[in-house]
């Protein structure tokens, strides 16, 4: 097949490239310039340059053509503007879920089918590949998103907003592997980035800290840090938008550990506690809206749910849902004090990701 591979400079997408070659596919690599010029201008150096240098080296080593394309506008319009708006509302957004849904498997699909194809009439890509840890299966014309066997690295949580059209064309060459196996393959292929550490940042920020991104757009505004149990003011902070429920680091109080257990955006106040797991801070009923079901199937009573990326998953009970299934209320088996409005709840049945929705309130 003709395959368009999104490559980042990391080990995962580089191994994906070499596996596609081994399978006999014709591969063209694409690097998306998604860094935000204004936000990065004050850092003094461009954190994407190292990524691109590895991308060029890996593609040259493999003899694969590389296209470097600017996607800053698409990221701003489709992802960043929405993230800034959510932060302003006091929500805790997930940029990577929007990035996958709207850009990597959205705007990029449109780009290679229209703009790139117009410039290269003989190039029609059958599949779009990435280095995600996930799998796609097809049965009776319906495409399913399945988890990776690596429960720690599995990225179906971040892909839970993809639709049938997007999944039908998606290809995850390393999705059936564990991270250790990918590292072994990087050694076997003698990749120039085989020792490179995994990226931990948000997709469009590179090495820019999320707090610096928030400060650039939201500024600072002094507010109160209040003890949850007593209502006593313990200190001040520089803006409620810098904090999320469950946060422990960066609060700046002695005598801890202190945890963020609640916040009031309209009053610019955050509430903290040292007894984080007590019953009065319960989080076991979760309201979820904007639900998206990948294959159209949704369970009616019991459901497996992840409230964040990682291996932890709940067996929850559906207490109430709309007829269309676009919103529901679930009950967890026990409290989870780390969930916050704006985050995503993602649903599973065994190893199949069913879709997900946005947490609207607790």
C-alpha positions in Angstrom: 0.0 0.0 0.0 0.9 3.7 -0.2 1.2 4.8 3.4 1.6 8.3 4.9 3.4 8.1 8.2 3.3 10.8 10.8 6.8 10.9 12.3 7.8 12.8 15.4 11.5 12.0 15.9 10.8 9.5 18.7 11.6 5.8 18.8 7.9 4.7 18.3 7.2 6.4 15.0 10.7 5.5 13.8 10.2 1.8 14.5 6.8 2.1 12.8 8.5 3.4 9.7 10.9 0.5 9.5 8.2 -2.1 10.1 6.1 -0.6 7.3 9.1 -1.0 5.0 9.6 -4.6 6.1 6.0 -5.3 5.1 6.6 -4.0 1.6 4.6 -0.7 1.8 5.6 2.4 0.0 6.1 5.0 2.8 6.2 8.8 2.7 7.0 10.4 6.1 5.4 13.6 7.2 6.6 15.9 10.0 4.0 18.4 11.2 5.4 21.7 12.4 2.8 22.4 15.2 4.8 24.4 17.7 3.4 27.8 18.6 5.7 30.6 17.5 4.4 33.3 19.8 4.5 31.0 22.9 8.0 29.7 22.1 9.6 32.9 21.1 10.7 33.8 24.6 12.5 30.5 25.3 15.6 31.4 23.3 15.8 28.1 21.4 13.4 26.1 19.4 12.6 22.7 21.1 11.3 21.3 17.8 14.7 21.5 16.1 16.1 18.5 17.8 13.0 16.5 16.9 13.3 17.5 13.3 17.0 16.6 13.2 16.2 13.1 14.3 13.4 12.8 11.8 15.6 13.8 8.9 18.3 11.3 10.1 15.9 8.4 10.5 14.3 9.0 7.1 17.6 9.4 5.4 18.9 6.1 7.0 15.7 4.3 5.7 15.7 6.0 2.3 12.2 7.3 2.8 11.0 10.7 1.4 10.2 13.3 4.0 7.7 16.1 3.8 7.8 18.9 6.4 4.6 20.8 6.5 3.3 23.7 8.6 0.2 22.9 10.7 0.4 25.8 13.3 -2.8 27.4 12.0 -4.7 24.1 12.0 -3.6 23.4 15.6 -4.6 26.8 16.8 -8.0 26.8 15.1 -8.8 23.1 16.0 -7.2 22.6 19.3 -5.4 25.5 21.1 -8.2 28.0 20.9 -10.6 25.5 22.4 -8.1 24.6 25.1 -7.7 28.3 26.1 -11.4 28.7 26.2 -11.9 25.7 28.4 -9.1 26.8 30.8 -10.8 30.2 31.0 -14.0 28.4 32.1 -12.1 26.7 34.9 -12.2 23.3 33.1 -9.3 20.8 32.9 -9.0 20.0 29.2 -7.1 17.2 27.4 -5.2 18.6 24.4 -4.0 15.3 23.1 -7.5 13.8 22.6 -8.5 16.9 20.5 -5.2 16.8 18.7 -5.7 13.2 17.5 -9.4 13.7 16.6 -9.2 17.0 14.8 -5.6 17.3 13.5 -3.6 14.1 13.1 -6.7 12.1 12.0 -8.7 15.1 10.8 -7.0 18.1 9.2 -4.0 15.9 8.1 -6.4 13.5 6.3 -7.9 16.4 4.4 -4.4 17.8 3.6 -3.1 14.6 2.0 -6.3 14.0 0.0 -6.6 17.6 -1.3 -3.6 19.8 -1.1 -0.8 17.2 -1.3 -2.7 15.2 -3.9 -3.2 18.3 -6.1 0.6 18.8 -6.1 1.3 15.0 -6.5 -1.5 13.6 -8.7 -0.1 10.1 -8.7 0.0 9.9 -4.9 -3.1 8.5 -3.2 -2.5 7.2 0.3 -4.3 4.0 1.3 -3.5 4.4 5.0 -2.3 7.0 7.5 0.1 5.4 10.0 1.3 6.7 13.4 3.4 5.3 16.3 0.5 5.0 18.7 0.1 2.0 20.9 -3.3 0.8 19.7 -4.9 -1.6 17.2 -7.7 -1.5 14.7 -9.7 -4.5 13.7 -12.6 -4.8 11.3 -15.7 -7.1 11.5 -18.7 -7.0 9.2 -17.7 -3.6 7.9 -17.4 -2.0 11.3 -14.0 -0.9 12.7 -13.0 -1.4 16.3 -10.3 0.3 18.3 -8.5 -2.3 20.5 -6.0 -1.8 23.3 -2.3 -2.5 23.0 -1.0 -5.5 25.0 1.2 -2.9 26.9 -1.3 -1.7 29.5 1.0 1.1 30.6 1.7 2.5 27.1 -1.7 1.8 25.6 -3.0 5.0 24.0 -6.6 4.2 23.1 -7.6 6.7 25.7 -6.2 9.5 23.5 -7.8 8.0 20.4 -11.3 7.6 21.8 -12.9 10.4 19.8 -12.0 8.8 16.4 -14.9 7.9 14.1 -15.4 5.0 11.7 -14.1 7.0 8.7 -10.9 7.9 10.6 -10.4 4.4 11.9 -10.9 2.7 8.5 -7.8 4.4 7.3 -5.7 4.4 10.4 -2.7 2.1 10.7 -0.7 1.4 14.0 2.3 -0.6 13.0 3.6 -1.0 16.6 0.2 -1.4 18.3 0.6 -5.2 18.8 3.9 -4.7 20.6 5.0 -3.8 24.1 7.4 -0.9 24.7 10.3 -3.2 25.5 9.8 -4.9 22.1 9.8 -1.6 20.3 13.1 -0.7 22.0 14.6 -4.0 21.0 13.5 -3.4 17.4 15.1 0.1 17.5 18.4 -1.7 18.4 18.0 -4.2 15.7 17.3 -1.5 13.1 20.2 0.5 14.6 18.1 3.6 14.6 20.0 6.8 15.3 17.5 7.7 18.0 17.3 4.2 19.6 18.4 5.6 23.0 16.2 8.7 22.9 13.9 9.1 25.9 10.1 9.2 25.4 8.5 12.6 25.2 6.3 13.5 28.1 5.0 16.8 26.9 1.7 18.0 25.3 1.8 17.5 21.6 1.8 21.2 20.4 4.1 22.6 23.2 7.2 20.6 22.8 9.4 21.3 25.8 7.3 24.3 26.9 5.7 23.7 30.3 1.9 23.8 30.2 1.9 26.3 33.1 4.0 28.7 30.9 1.5 28.2 28.1 -1.4 29.0 30.5 0.4 32.1 31.9 1.0 33.4 28.4 -2.7 33.3 27.6 -4.4 33.8 31.0 -1.9 36.0 32.9 -1.8 36.0 36.6 -4.5 37.0 39.2 -4.0 36.6 42.9 -6.6 34.5 44.7 -7.1 32.7 48.0 -5.9 29.2 49.1 -8.5 28.0 51.5 -8.5 24.9 53.8 -11.4 22.7 52.7 -12.5 21.6 56.2 -12.2 24.9 58.1 -12.6 27.7 55.5 -9.4 29.2 56.8 -7.3 31.2 54.3 -3.8 29.6 54.2 -2.2 31.6 51.5 -2.5 33.0 48.0 -2.0 31.7 44.5 -1.6 33.4 41.1 -4.7 32.1 39.3 -7.2 29.2 39.6 -6.4 28.2 36.0 -3.0 26.9 37.1 -4.5 24.1 39.2 -6.6 21.0 38.8 -8.4 18.7 41.2 -6.0 16.1 42.7 -2.9 18.2 42.2 -0.3 17.9 44.9 2.8 19.7 43.6 3.3 23.4 43.2 0.8 24.6 45.8 3.5 26.3 47.9 2.2 25.5 51.4 4.3 24.1 54.3 3.1 21.4 56.6 1.7 19.2 53.9 1.3 17.2 51.8 -1.6 19.4 50.6 -4.0 18.4 47.8 -6.3 20.4 45.6 -9.8 19.1 46.4 -12.0 21.8 44.9 -11.8 25.2 43.2 -14.1 28.1 42.6 -13.4 29.7 39.2 -15.8 32.7 39.6 -14.1 33.6 43.0 -10.6 32.6 41.9 -10.2 30.4 45.0 -8.7 26.9 45.4 -9.5 24.6 48.3 -6.9 22.3 49.8 -6.8 19.5 52.3 -4.2 17.2 53.9 -6.8 14.4 54.4 -7.4 13.8 50.7 -9.2 10.5 50.8 -12.0 11.1 53.4 -15.7 10.6 52.6 -16.6 14.3 52.6 -14.5 14.7 49.4 -16.3 11.8 47.6 -16.2 11.5 43.9 -18.2 8.4 43.0 -21.0 9.8 40.8 -19.9 11.3 37.5 -21.9 13.1 34.9 -20.6 12.7 31.3 -21.7 14.6 28.2 -20.8 14.8 24.5 -20.5 11.0 24.5 -19.0 9.5 21.3 -19.5 5.8 20.5 -16.9 4.6 18.0 -18.8 1.6 16.6 -22.3 2.8 17.7 -22.5 0.1 20.4 -23.0 1.2 24.0 -23.7 -0.9 27.1 -26.9 -0.1 29.0 -26.1 -1.1 32.6 -22.5 -1.9 33.4 -19.5 -0.3 31.8 -15.7 -0.2 32.2 -14.4 3.3 32.4 -11.0 5.0 32.5 -10.9 8.5 34.0 -7.4 9.2 32.8 -4.6 7.7 30.7 -3.0 4.7 32.4 -3.8 1.2 33.4 -6.4 1.9 36.0 -10.0 1.1 35.0 -13.3 1.0 36.9 -16.2 -1.3 36.6 -19.0 1.3 36.8 -22.7 1.2 36.8 -24.8 3.3 34.4 -27.4 5.1 36.5 -29.0 7.3 33.9 -28.6 8.1 30.2 -30.3 9.9 27.4 -32.1 7.9 24.7 -29.5 8.9 22.2 -26.7 7.9 24.5 -24.9 11.3 24.2 -24.8 11.8 28.0 -25.0 9.6 31.0 -24.4 9.4 34.7 -22.3 6.6 36.1 -21.5 5.4 39.6 -18.0 4.3 40.5 -17.4 1.4 43.0 -15.5 3.8 45.2 -14.3 7.4 45.3 -11.9 8.9 42.9 -10.9 12.3 44.2 -8.7 13.2 41.2 -11.4 13.7 38.5 -12.4 17.2 37.3 -14.8 18.8 34.9 -13.4 19.0 31.4 -11.5 15.7 31.6 -12.5 12.7 29.5 -14.1 9.4 30.6 -13.3 6.7 28.2 -15.3 3.4 28.0 -14.2 -0.2 27.4 -15.6 -3.6 26.9 -12.7 -6.1 27.5 -9.9 -4.8 25.3 -12.1 -2.8 22.9 -12.4 1.0 23.4 -16.0 1.9 22.9 -15.6 5.7 22.9 -15.7 8.4 25.5 -17.3 11.6 26.8 -16.5 14.8 28.7 -16.9 15.0 32.4 -19.4 17.8 32.9 -19.8 17.7 36.7 -19.5 15.4 39.7 
